[in-house]
Amino acid sequence: MSSGDTLVEVKDLKVEFDVREGIIKAVDGLSLTVKRGRTLGVIGESGCGKSMTARAILNMVPKPGKITGGEILYYRQVGGNGKPLITDVINITKLDPDGELIRQIRGGEIGMIFQEPMSSLTPVYTAGTHINEAVTLHRLIPIRKVGDQLVETIQAHRKVSKQEAREIAIEMLRKVGIPKPEQRVDAYPHQLSGGQRQRVMIAVALSCEPKMLIADEPTTALDVSIEAQILDLMRELQETVDMAIMFITHNLGVIAEMAEEIVVMYMGKQVEQASAVELFYEPQHPYTRALLQSIPHVGKKSRQRLASIAGMVPDPFHLPPGCVFHPRCSSFMPGKCDVIVPGWKQIGPNHWVRCLLYEEV
């Protein structure tokens, strides 16, 4: 692909949390590229930095976290409708997190399905306060319907009337599998099941037809039939509006189906990156191999126990020296892996790995 196909480029990204116990390196030197109309998968254990990378791309790292290094470049195309397309390169890390430009990009041009989308639809709002001497009493009553958030998002990023936004909202609810969307659009969050609330948040993220969708565990609480429906909807939008997808998940089966390229992360670092086919058939990093070996095989009869990765995820305040994976690695080389920090090495046309097995030490 040419450089014109690049939509988002992350270069040596570092995100740190300075807390009382010390500094946590949530993302430590990550580099990746998201191409227009393509799907990049990001996999790894919980706490490896997947979700924090996603939040950094939207410039919404929660405090006390902050981006301490690197840059995130958004190649924004302006023009069209008979006018020549001009690419405007925006460094997201330099933008004001509450500024007008990032608010245009966030939700409109780059949408995100959060890891806990059900909590984004709160069933109650503070409607009034009564002060009686030292006692403050908050009356919490449901005042906002699920359709309100959809309509608000659509009107914020698309030039449509409120009625048109409502019609788009109903259609999006229908596409994500909500039964009777004409009625559900006026329902309160507490009247929907957890899976339905998750589908509403997916509808919110897709309603503006973003140039890039960051899907952080988007189908966790959904059954397999609805999951397939949501994945088909993502692929449909990808084809119609040339939408890029950054798909974050623990489900290796879904990532094999959705992604053309996969990044494997461990303790804030990317340890391997390759095409989906090459990663699944020829994994090179010991951590990637261990992840793939832990997948159960349907129909395969064996008396052997399901493989697991030895040891525990290290304490983020006391990371092991050298390669952070060496205490759990089956290919551990004493005197090397526990001393030398491995570099990011290309071992194939589209295959990179961070491991001393592929370096001349």
Contacts in CASP RR format, 6 or more apart in sequence:
PFRMAT RR
TARGET T0000
AUTHOR 0000-0000-0000
METHOD contacts of the structure
MODEL  1
MSSGDTLVEVKDLKVEFDVREGIIKAVDGLSLTVKRGRTLGVIGESGCGK
SMTARAILNMVPKPGKITGGEILYYRQVGGNGKPLITDVINITKLDPDGE
LIRQIRGGEIGMIFQEPMSSLTPVYTAGTHINEAVTLHRLIPIRKVGDQL
VETIQAHRKVSKQEAREIAIEMLRKVGIPKPEQRVDAYPHQLSGGQRQRV
MIAVALSCEPKMLIADEPTTALDVSIEAQILDLMRELQETVDMAIMFITH
NLGVIAEMAEEIVVMYMGKQVEQASAVELFYEPQHPYTRALLQSIPHVGK
KSRQRLASIAGMVPDPFHLPPGCVFHPRCSSFMPGKCDVIVPGWKQIGPN
HWVRCLLYEEV
1 35 0 8 1.000
4 36 0 8 1.000
4 75 0 8 1.000
4 87 0 8 1.000
5 35 0 8 1.000
5 36 0 8 1.000
5 38 0 8 1.000
6 33 0 8 1.000
6 34 0 8 1.000
6 35 0 8 1.000
6 36 0 8 1.000
6 75 0 8 1.000
7 34 0 8 1.000
7 35 0 8 1.000
7 36 0 8 1.000
7 37 0 8 1.000
7 74 0 8 1.000
7 75 0 8 1.000
7 211 0 8 1.000
7 212 0 8 1.000
7 244 0 8 1.000
8 33 0 8 1.000
8 34 0 8 1.000
8 57 0 8 1.000
8 72 0 8 1.000
8 73 0 8 1.000
8 74 0 8 1.000
8 75 0 8 1.000
8 110 0 8 1.000
8 212 0 8 1.000
8 244 0 8 1.000
8 246 0 8 1.000
9 32 0 8 1.000
9 33 0 8 1.000
9 34 0 8 1.000
9 72 0 8 1.000
9 73 0 8 1.000
9 75 0 8 1.000
10 30 0 8 1.000
10 31 0 8 1.000
10 32 0 8 1.000
10 33 0 8 1.000
10 53 0 8 1.000
10 56 0 8 1.000
10 57 0 8 1.000
10 71 0 8 1.000
10 72 0 8 1.000
10 73 0 8 1.000
11 31 0 8 1.000
11 70 0 8 1.000
11 71 0 8 1.000
11 72 0 8 1.000
11 73 0 8 1.000
12 29 0 8 1.000
12 30 0 8 1.000
12 31 0 8 1.000
12 69 0 8 1.000
12 70 0 8 1.000
12 71 0 8 1.000
13 27 0 8 1.000
13 29 0 8 1.000
13 30 0 8 1.000
13 31 0 8 1.000
13 53 0 8 1.000
13 56 0 8 1.000
13 67 0 8 1.000
13 69 0 8 1.000
13 70 0 8 1.000
13 71 0 8 1.000
13 72 0 8 1.000
14 25 0 8 1.000
14 27 0 8 1.000
14 28 0 8 1.000
14 29 0 8 1.000
14 30 0 8 1.000
14 67 0 8 1.000
14 68 0 8 1.000
14 69 0 8 1.000
14 70 0 8 1.000
15 25 0 8 1.000
15 26 0 8 1.000
15 27 0 8 1.000
15 49 0 8 1.000
15 52 0 8 1.000
15 53 0 8 1.000
15 56 0 8 1.000
15 61 0 8 1.000
15 65 0 8 1.000
15 66 0 8 1.000
15 67 0 8 1.000
15 68 0 8 1.000
16 23 0 8 1.000
16 24 0 8 1.000
16 25 0 8 1.000
16 26 0 8 1.000
16 65 0 8 1.000
16 66 0 8 1.000
16 68 0 8 1.000
17 23 0 8 1.000
17 24 0 8 1.000
17 26 0 8 1.000
17 64 0 8 1.000
17 65 0 8 1.000
18 64 0 8 1.000
18 65 0 8 1.000
18 66 0 8 1.000
19 64 0 8 1.000
21 317 0 8 1.000
22 317 0 8 1.000
23 317 0 8 1.000
24 316 0 8 1.000
24 317 0 8 1.000
25 268 0 8 1.000
25 316 0 8 1.000
25 319 0 8 1.000
26 47 0 8 1.000
26 49 0 8 1.000
26 52 0 8 1.000
26 65 0 8 1.000
26 268 0 8 1.000
27 49 0 8 1.000
27 52 0 8 1.000
27 53 0 8 1.000
27 56 0 8 1.000
27 268 0 8 1.000
28 267 0 8 1.000
28 268 0 8 1.000
28 269 0 8 1.000
29 70 0 8 1.000
29 268 0 8 1.000
29 269 0 8 1.000
30 53 0 8 1.000
30 265 0 8 1.000
30 268 0 8 1.000
30 269 0 8 1.000
30 270 0 8 1.000
31 270 0 8 1.000
31 344 0 8 1.000
32 40 0 8 1.000
32 263 0 8 1.000
32 270 0 8 1.000
32 273 0 8 1.000
33 40 0 8 1.000
34 40 0 8 1.000
34 212 0 8 1.000
34 244 0 8 1.000
34 246 0 8 1.000
35 244 0 8 1.000
36 211 0 8 1.000
36 242 0 8 1.000
36 244 0 8 1.000
37 238 0 8 1.000
37 242 0 8 1.000
37 243 0 8 1.000
37 244 0 8 1.000
37 245 0 8 1.000
38 244 0 8 1.000
38 245 0 8 1.000
38 260 0 8 1.000
38 261 0 8 1.000
39 238 0 8 1.000
39 244 0 8 1.000
39 245 0 8 1.000
39 246 0 8 1.000
39 247 0 8 1.000
39 258 0 8 1.000
39 259 0 8 1.000
39 260 0 8 1.000
39 261 0 8 1.000
40 244 0 8 1.000
40 245 0 8 1.000
40 246 0 8 1.000
40 247 0 8 1.000
40 259 0 8 1.000
40 260 0 8 1.000
40 261 0 8 1.000
40 262 0 8 1.000
40 263 0 8 1.000
41 246 0 8 1.000
41 247 0 8 1.000
41 248 0 8 1.000
41 249 0 8 1.000
41 255 0 8 1.000
41 258 0 8 1.000
41 259 0 8 1.000
41 261 0 8 1.000
41 262 0 8 1.000
41 263 0 8 1.000
41 276 0 8 1.000
42 50 0 8 1.000
42 53 0 8 1.000
42 246 0 8 1.000
42 247 0 8 1.000
42 248 0 8 1.000
42 249 0 8 1.000
42 262 0 8 1.000
42 263 0 8 1.000
42 265 0 8 1.000
43 50 0 8 1.000
43 248 0 8 1.000
43 249 0 8 1.000
43 250 0 8 1.000
43 252 0 8 1.000
43 255 0 8 1.000
43 262 0 8 1.000
43 263 0 8 1.000
43 264 0 8 1.000
43 265 0 8 1.000
43 291 0 8 1.000
44 50 0 8 1.000
44 250 0 8 1.000
44 264 0 8 1.000
44 265 0 8 1.000
44 266 0 8 1.000
44 291 0 8 1.000
45 266 0 8 1.000
45 313 0 8 1.000
46 250 0 8 1.000
47 267 0 8 1.000
47 268 0 8 1.000
47 313 0 8 1.000
48 265 0 8 1.000
48 266 0 8 1.000
48 267 0 8 1.000
48 268 0 8 1.000
49 265 0 8 1.000
49 268 0 8 1.000
50 216 0 8 1.000
50 248 0 8 1.000
50 265 0 8 1.000
51 115 0 8 1.000
51 216 0 8 1.000
51 248 0 8 1.000
52 61 0 8 1.000
53 265 0 8 1.000
54 112 0 8 1.000
54 214 0 8 1.000
54 216 0 8 1.000
54 246 0 8 1.000
54 248 0 8 1.000
55 61 0 8 1.000
55 62 0 8 1.000
56 67 0 8 1.000
56 72 0 8 1.000
56 93 0 8 1.000
57 72 0 8 1.000
57 92 0 8 1.000
57 110 0 8 1.000
57 214 0 8 1.000
57 246 0 8 1.000
58 92 0 8 1.000
58 102 0 8 1.000
58 105 0 8 1.000
58 106 0 8 1.000
58 107 0 8 1.000
58 110 0 8 1.000
58 111 0 8 1.000
58 112 0 8 1.000
58 214 0 8 1.000
59 67 0 8 1.000
59 72 0 8 1.000
59 92 0 8 1.000
59 93 0 8 1.000
59 95 0 8 1.000
59 97 0 8 1.000
59 102 0 8 1.000
59 106 0 8 1.000
60 97 0 8 1.000
60 106 0 8 1.000
61 67 0 8 1.000
67 93 0 8 1.000
69 93 0 8 1.000
70 93 0 8 1.000
71 91 0 8 1.000
71 92 0 8 1.000
71 93 0 8 1.000
71 94 0 8 1.000
72 91 0 8 1.000
72 92 0 8 1.000
72 93 0 8 1.000
73 89 0 8 1.000
73 90 0 8 1.000
73 91 0 8 1.000
73 92 0 8 1.000
74 89 0 8 1.000
74 90 0 8 1.000
74 91 0 8 1.000
74 92 0 8 1.000
74 105 0 8 1.000
74 110 0 8 1.000
75 87 0 8 1.000
75 88 0 8 1.000
75 89 0 8 1.000
76 87 0 8 1.000
76 88 0 8 1.000
76 89 0 8 1.000
76 90 0 8 1.000
76 105 0 8 1.000
76 109 0 8 1.000
77 85 0 8 1.000
77 86 0 8 1.000
77 87 0 8 1.000
77 88 0 8 1.000
78 85 0 8 1.000
78 86 0 8 1.000
78 88 0 8 1.000
79 85 0 8 1.000
79 86 0 8 1.000
90 101 0 8 1.000
90 105 0 8 1.000
92 102 0 8 1.000
92 105 0 8 1.000
95 101 0 8 1.000
95 102 0 8 1.000
96 102 0 8 1.000
104 157 0 8 1.000
106 112 0 8 1.000
107 153 0 8 1.000
107 157 0 8 1.000
107 205 0 8 1.000
107 208 0 8 1.000
107 210 0 8 1.000
108 153 0 8 1.000
108 156 0 8 1.000
108 157 0 8 1.000
108 208 0 8 1.000
108 210 0 8 1.000
109 157 0 8 1.000
109 210 0 8 1.000
109 211 0 8 1.000
109 212 0 8 1.000
110 210 0 8 1.000
110 211 0 8 1.000
110 212 0 8 1.000
110 213 0 8 1.000
110 214 0 8 1.000
111 205 0 8 1.000
111 208 0 8 1.000
111 210 0 8 1.000
111 212 0 8 1.000
111 213 0 8 1.000
111 214 0 8 1.000
112 205 0 8 1.000
112 213 0 8 1.000
112 214 0 8 1.000
112 215 0 8 1.000
112 216 0 8 1.000
113 201 0 8 1.000
113 202 0 8 1.000
113 205 0 8 1.000
113 213 0 8 1.000
113 214 0 8 1.000
113 215 0 8 1.000
113 216 0 8 1.000
113 218 0 8 1.000
114 120 0 8 1.000
114 201 0 8 1.000
114 216 0 8 1.000
115 216 0 8 1.000
115 217 0 8 1.000
115 220 0 8 1.000
115 248 0 8 1.000
117 197 0 8 1.000
117 198 0 8 1.000
117 200 0 8 1.000
117 201 0 8 1.000
117 202 0 8 1.000
117 218 0 8 1.000
118 194 0 8 1.000
118 195 0 8 1.000
118 197 0 8 1.000
118 198 0 8 1.000
118 201 0 8 1.000
118 221 0 8 1.000
120 201 0 8 1.000
121 146 0 8 1.000
121 149 0 8 1.000
121 189 0 8 1.000
121 192 0 8 1.000
121 197 0 8 1.000
121 200 0 8 1.000
121 201 0 8 1.000
122 189 0 8 1.000
123 142 0 8 1.000
123 188 0 8 1.000
123 189 0 8 1.000
123 190 0 8 1.000
124 140 0 8 1.000
124 141 0 8 1.000
124 142 0 8 1.000
124 190 0 8 1.000
125 140 0 8 1.000
125 141 0 8 1.000
125 142 0 8 1.000
125 143 0 8 1.000
125 144 0 8 1.000
126 138 0 8 1.000
126 139 0 8 1.000
126 140 0 8 1.000
127 139 0 8 1.000
127 140 0 8 1.000
127 141 0 8 1.000
127 143 0 8 1.000
128 138 0 8 1.000
128 139 0 8 1.000
129 136 0 8 1.000
129 137 0 8 1.000
129 138 0 8 1.000
129 139 0 8 1.000
130 136 0 8 1.000
130 137 0 8 1.000
130 139 0 8 1.000
131 137 0 8 1.000
142 188 0 8 1.000
142 189 0 8 1.000
142 190 0 8 1.000
144 188 0 8 1.000
145 185 0 8 1.000
145 186 0 8 1.000
145 187 0 8 1.000
145 188 0 8 1.000
146 184 0 8 1.000
146 185 0 8 1.000
146 187 0 8 1.000
146 188 0 8 1.000
146 189 0 8 1.000
146 192 0 8 1.000
146 197 0 8 1.000
146 200 0 8 1.000
147 166 0 8 1.000
147 169 0 8 1.000
147 185 0 8 1.000
147 186 0 8 1.000
147 200 0 8 1.000
149 200 0 8 1.000
149 204 0 8 1.000
150 165 0 8 1.000
150 168 0 8 1.000
150 169 0 8 1.000
150 172 0 8 1.000
150 173 0 8 1.000
150 185 0 8 1.000
150 200 0 8 1.000
150 203 0 8 1.000
150 204 0 8 1.000
150 207 0 8 1.000
151 162 0 8 1.000
151 165 0 8 1.000
151 166 0 8 1.000
151 169 0 8 1.000
153 204 0 8 1.000
153 207 0 8 1.000
153 208 0 8 1.000
154 160 0 8 1.000
154 165 0 8 1.000
154 168 0 8 1.000
154 169 0 8 1.000
154 207 0 8 1.000
154 208 0 8 1.000
155 162 0 8 1.000
155 165 0 8 1.000
157 208 0 8 1.000
158 165 0 8 1.000
158 168 0 8 1.000
158 208 0 8 1.000
160 168 0 8 1.000
166 185 0 8 1.000
168 207 0 8 1.000
169 185 0 8 1.000
169 203 0 8 1.000
169 207 0 8 1.000
170 181 0 8 1.000
170 182 0 8 1.000
170 185 0 8 1.000
171 181 0 8 1.000
172 203 0 8 1.000
172 206 0 8 1.000
172 207 0 8 1.000
173 181 0 8 1.000
173 184 0 8 1.000
173 185 0 8 1.000
173 199 0 8 1.000
173 200 0 8 1.000
173 203 0 8 1.000
174 181 0 8 1.000
175 203 0 8 1.000
175 206 0 8 1.000
175 233 0 8 1.000
176 199 0 8 1.000
176 200 0 8 1.000
176 202 0 8 1.000
176 203 0 8 1.000
176 206 0 8 1.000
176 229 0 8 1.000
176 230 0 8 1.000
176 233 0 8 1.000
177 199 0 8 1.000
177 226 0 8 1.000
177 229 0 8 1.000
178 184 0 8 1.000
178 196 0 8 1.000
178 199 0 8 1.000
178 200 0 8 1.000
178 203 0 8 1.000
184 192 0 8 1.000
184 196 0 8 1.000
189 197 0 8 1.000
189 200 0 8 1.000
192 200 0 8 1.000
194 221 0 8 1.000
195 221 0 8 1.000
195 222 0 8 1.000
195 226 0 8 1.000
198 218 0 8 1.000
198 219 0 8 1.000
198 220 0 8 1.000
198 221 0 8 1.000
198 222 0 8 1.000
199 222 0 8 1.000
199 226 0 8 1.000
199 230 0 8 1.000
202 218 0 8 1.000
202 230 0 8 1.000
205 213 0 8 1.000
205 215 0 8 1.000
206 213 0 8 1.000
206 233 0 8 1.000
206 234 0 8 1.000
206 237 0 8 1.000
209 237 0 8 1.000
209 240 0 8 1.000
209 241 0 8 1.000
209 243 0 8 1.000
210 243 0 8 1.000
211 241 0 8 1.000
211 242 0 8 1.000
211 243 0 8 1.000
211 244 0 8 1.000
212 243 0 8 1.000
212 244 0 8 1.000
212 245 0 8 1.000
212 246 0 8 1.000
213 234 0 8 1.000
213 237 0 8 1.000
213 243 0 8 1.000
213 244 0 8 1.000
213 245 0 8 1.000
213 246 0 8 1.000
214 245 0 8 1.000
214 246 0 8 1.000
214 248 0 8 1.000
215 234 0 8 1.000
215 245 0 8 1.000
215 246 0 8 1.000
215 247 0 8 1.000
215 248 0 8 1.000
215 249 0 8 1.000
216 248 0 8 1.000
217 248 0 8 1.000
217 249 0 8 1.000
217 250 0 8 1.000
218 230 0 8 1.000
218 247 0 8 1.000
218 249 0 8 1.000
219 226 0 8 1.000
219 227 0 8 1.000
219 230 0 8 1.000
219 231 0 8 1.000
219 249 0 8 1.000
219 251 0 8 1.000
219 254 0 8 1.000
222 230 0 8 1.000
227 254 0 8 1.000
231 254 0 8 1.000
231 257 0 8 1.000
231 258 0 8 1.000
234 243 0 8 1.000
234 245 0 8 1.000
234 258 0 8 1.000
235 258 0 8 1.000
237 243 0 8 1.000
238 244 0 8 1.000
238 245 0 8 1.000
245 258 0 8 1.000
247 254 0 8 1.000
247 255 0 8 1.000
247 258 0 8 1.000
247 259 0 8 1.000
249 255 0 8 1.000
252 291 0 8 1.000
252 292 0 8 1.000
252 295 0 8 1.000
253 295 0 8 1.000
255 262 0 8 1.000
255 276 0 8 1.000
256 276 0 8 1.000
256 280 0 8 1.000
259 276 0 8 1.000
260 275 0 8 1.000
260 276 0 8 1.000
261 273 0 8 1.000
261 274 0 8 1.000
261 275 0 8 1.000
261 276 0 8 1.000
261 350 0 8 1.000
262 273 0 8 1.000
262 274 0 8 1.000
262 275 0 8 1.000
262 276 0 8 1.000
262 279 0 8 1.000
263 270 0 8 1.000
263 272 0 8 1.000
263 273 0 8 1.000
264 270 0 8 1.000
264 271 0 8 1.000
264 272 0 8 1.000
264 273 0 8 1.000
264 279 0 8 1.000
264 285 0 8 1.000
264 287 0 8 1.000
264 288 0 8 1.000
264 291 0 8 1.000
265 271 0 8 1.000
266 287 0 8 1.000
266 324 0 8 1.000
266 325 0 8 1.000
267 313 0 8 1.000
267 314 0 8 1.000
267 316 0 8 1.000
267 319 0 8 1.000
267 324 0 8 1.000
267 325 0 8 1.000
269 324 0 8 1.000
269 354 0 8 1.000
270 344 0 8 1.000
270 352 0 8 1.000
270 354 0 8 1.000
271 285 0 8 1.000
271 287 0 8 1.000
271 288 0 8 1.000
271 325 0 8 1.000
271 353 0 8 1.000
271 354 0 8 1.000
271 355 0 8 1.000
272 279 0 8 1.000
272 283 0 8 1.000
272 284 0 8 1.000
272 285 0 8 1.000
272 287 0 8 1.000
272 288 0 8 1.000
272 351 0 8 1.000
272 352 0 8 1.000
272 353 0 8 1.000
272 354 0 8 1.000
273 351 0 8 1.000
273 352 0 8 1.000
273 353 0 8 1.000
274 282 0 8 1.000
274 284 0 8 1.000
274 350 0 8 1.000
274 351 0 8 1.000
274 352 0 8 1.000
275 350 0 8 1.000
275 351 0 8 1.000
278 350 0 8 1.000
278 351 0 8 1.000
279 288 0 8 1.000
280 292 0 8 1.000
282 351 0 8 1.000
283 289 0 8 1.000
283 292 0 8 1.000
284 347 0 8 1.000
284 351 0 8 1.000
284 353 0 8 1.000
284 355 0 8 1.000
284 357 0 8 1.000
284 358 0 8 1.000
285 353 0 8 1.000
285 354 0 8 1.000
285 355 0 8 1.000
286 325 0 8 1.000
286 329 0 8 1.000
286 330 0 8 1.000
286 331 0 8 1.000
286 355 0 8 1.000
286 357 0 8 1.000
287 309 0 8 1.000
287 325 0 8 1.000
287 328 0 8 1.000
287 329 0 8 1.000
290 307 0 8 1.000
290 309 0 8 1.000
290 328 0 8 1.000
290 330 0 8 1.000
291 309 0 8 1.000
293 307 0 8 1.000
294 306 0 8 1.000
294 307 0 8 1.000
294 308 0 8 1.000
294 309 0 8 1.000
296 306 0 8 1.000
309 328 0 8 1.000
310 328 0 8 1.000
310 330 0 8 1.000
311 327 0 8 1.000
311 328 0 8 1.000
312 328 0 8 1.000
314 320 0 8 1.000
314 324 0 8 1.000
314 327 0 8 1.000
320 326 0 8 1.000
320 327 0 8 1.000
320 338 0 8 1.000
321 338 0 8 1.000
321 339 0 8 1.000
322 337 0 8 1.000
322 338 0 8 1.000
322 339 0 8 1.000
322 340 0 8 1.000
322 341 0 8 1.000
322 342 0 8 1.000
323 329 0 8 1.000
323 337 0 8 1.000
323 338 0 8 1.000
323 340 0 8 1.000
323 341 0 8 1.000
323 342 0 8 1.000
323 354 0 8 1.000
323 355 0 8 1.000
323 356 0 8 1.000
326 332 0 8 1.000
326 337 0 8 1.000
326 338 0 8 1.000
329 337 0 8 1.000
331 357 0 8 1.000
332 338 0 8 1.000
333 356 0 8 1.000
336 356 0 8 1.000
336 361 0 8 1.000
337 356 0 8 1.000
340 356 0 8 1.000
340 361 0 8 1.000
342 354 0 8 1.000
342 355 0 8 1.000
342 356 0 8 1.000
342 359 0 8 1.000
343 354 0 8 1.000
343 359 0 8 1.000
344 352 0 8 1.000
344 353 0 8 1.000
344 354 0 8 1.000
345 352 0 8 1.000
345 353 0 8 1.000
345 354 0 8 1.000
345 355 0 8 1.000
345 358 0 8 1.000
345 359 0 8 1.000
346 352 0 8 1.000
347 353 0 8 1.000
347 358 0 8 1.000
END
